Amino acid sequence: MGHIIATKSTGHVVTDASMGFPSDWRTKYQLDPSTGHHEEGETICLHSLCVHPDLGGKGLGGVLLRGWTQRIKDAGLGKRIALICRERLVKFYESAGFKRVGPSACQYGGGGWIDMVMEFNAGGPGEDDF
């Protein structure tokens, strides 16, 4: 029906490095890789939220996102969730509690992304803190 893919990062927003993975990941386990998932990170980077095309437009994406973000928060897995999205999806993510941070530095897929963040604590960092 749908899925979410995420990793943990030490940064406050999604970066190209947070979406990557070490080139030698098959042969060399790393506790502190230069790219990809960092278990000690306090930012959950949402990399993909997808719903099967046959189920699109039925609100499943919003239900999946809200349920997942609440579970991440309740489990205490991080201080925030960060994602990148296209301009056309900003209102969707804002309706789920994310705040627009500004243009993303990510160049994945040619760039043109918007950084969005959901802070779990009141008074979290603002745009100038990134």
Secondary structure, DSSP 8 states (H G I E B T S, - for coil): -EEEEEEEESSSS--HHHH---TTTTT---SS-SSS--TT-SEEEEEEEEE-GGGTTSSHHHHHHHHHHHHHHHHT--SEEEEEE-GGGHHHHHHTT-EEEEE----GGG---EEEEEESSTT---GGG-
